[in-house]
Amino acid sequence: MNTPPPHQSTHRPAGPIKHLFFWLSGAGTDTLEQCPGWEQRKYVAFGATVLVPSVFAFIACSYALSTLTDNWNIIVPVSLAWGLIIMTIDRALLSIYRSYQGFFRKLSQFALRIIVAALMGITISHPLTLLLFKDTIASAVEGDRQKEMEQVRVAANKEKKAVETKIGEMESQIAARREEFNSTFSAQFLVADSSVGVADPVAALDNELRAQMDDRIAEETEAFTLKVESIDAEFSEMQSKYEVLQVELDHWQREFENEVNGQRSGIVGLGPRARSIQNDQLAWRRDEAARIGELLKYLTEQRNELLTQIKTVEDMIKGEFVGIAAAKAVRLKDERERIASLKRQVQQSQAEQFVVQQNSIRDTISIQIDTRLEELSRLQGELVSIGVQEQQRIDTINDEPRKDILTQSLALHHLFRDNNEGGQMALITYGVLCALFLLVDTIPLVVKFFSRPGPYDALVDCDEVRYSREREAWVKSYNSYMDSLSSGRLLHLTQNKPLEKAVIEGIDSSRAAKEFIENLIELETAFEERIESEKARFAEEKNKRSKVRGERLEKLAEVFYADLGNRMESFFDQNSAREEASRRTI
């Protein structure tokens, strides 16, 4: 009874799924089908260990690419390509590993494969680790984002504070200039009396003349006095309104500035409420303040003119009564008139100079206020610009996705650097996961290294040993052949390529002819022996049928030898051989 060798299997051929796992393990399907079932199952397991890292590589690459793009038409093909690359490398590592090598040879080969597998394991495990720590990393990234936003706010607040300080100083200067402007309307017109230190010319009047003079002065200046009192009352009323209007104007100016800065409604710039304040509160108050200022200026000029007229009337009446009372001082009367005239001229000149001086002061103060208002507007615009830039920087930071591998890796590294227990635990967990993924990726090599050699390894080793021996024999034969050629003239002849080709063809033809002749000789010898044995048998029978068969056998021998001669002739004659081949083809 014939039994199969121990390394051969009697089961049915493997199915396509098993062939797939054979292919994944890097083994030859034809060789594995000669092995027993338990050996095939082992290589199916090897193929499964190759498939697992490829799946992990696909998942890791998909997650890594998802941090860069959301287009699955890019993510899926690239991830599949990466998984196939990992699968191909693992198959290559398994297919070139040999169990019957020396220990140090296997160890060096295994160490090199482990280094390559470790690098691949890190490329696979790191994105998967980032995926597992996704929530923690997202929290760390958001924390960094909030810190950057807070830094932007702090820097913007410093700039705002500096600008607001300048705005406060500018508002104080504007308020001081407005007070100076208001004080020009409340100034009193005073004219230096040139008679101070000189004896009063009316001192010589008696009581009756003095009473008459006072009544005359009161009568003549009553209209002017009433106008002055009316102007003073109106001036006081307008002055009160002007002060109230300035207080309201300062209040609404501050409200407008706060609205523009976004400190009230939260809208930075000229928003709806800021426009409402500017149009409904500030515009008409500014116009009203300008109108009242012009009115106060006009009242001041009118009052000064009335006071001048009153003084003129008083001087004229006093002069008349002085002339009456001092008839004996006629010469002094002319002098007093001259002095009075000069005094009036001086008073009029001083009044005109006062008005011009006050107008010049008010114009200067108005220019200073306008200049400071322009500077205040510029500072307010700068404050608004700082707020807009701050919001733009914050929006830019908020709009940054920060999902790329580098940002997540840096966030994970910052988490590891924390000295608290959470950072140490995250580092330990990361190390364990990396080691686990590294083990999963290197498991095909680890299993292959520690598994015992089986029938498949023995068959592959036999094929490789046979190939190695045949190659050594061929190299030895070739070296011997070349040594023999180098000692004769044939090597020099073969340096001519056409001659070398002819020699090689001649040698091949000679070998073929020799083998052909040897086969013909063996065939002719066997045929002759059979013919002689048949002739002897027919001769022994001695009947008519045997005689006929003997004659027929003679004719068959003649035909055989004739055909043999034709074949030998056509073999050695190339032209006849080609014609025979053409004839048979036709």
Secondary structure, DSSP 8 states (H G I E B T S, - for coil): -----TT---S----HHHHHHHHHTT--HHHHTTS-HHHHHHHHHHHHHHHHHHHHHHHHHHHHHHTT---HHHHHHHHHHHHHHHHHHHHHHHHT--TTS-HHHHHHHHHHHHHHHHHHHHHHHHHHHHHHTHHHHHHHHHHHHHHHHHHHHHHHHHHHHHHHHHHHHHHHHHHHHHHHHHHTTS-------TTTTS--GGGG--HHHHHHHHHHHHHHHHHHHHHHHHHHHHHHHHHHHHHHHHHHHHHHHHHHHHHHTTSSSS--SS-HHHHHHIIIIIHHHHHHHHHHHHHHHHHHHHHHHHHHHHHHHHHHHHHHHHHHHTGGGHHHHHHHHHHHHHHHHHHHHHHHHHHHHHHHHHHHHHHHHHHHHHHHHHHHHHHHHHHHHHHHHHHHHHH----SHHHHHHHHHHHHH--SHHHHHHHHHHHHHHHHHHHHHHHHHHHHHHS---HHHHHHHHHHHHHHHHHHHHHHHHHHHHHHHHTSSHHHHTTSHHHHHHHHHHHHHHHHHHHHHHHHHHHHHHHHHHHHHHHHHHHHH-SHHHHHHHHHHHHHHHHHHHHHHHHHHHHH-HHHHHHHHHHHH-
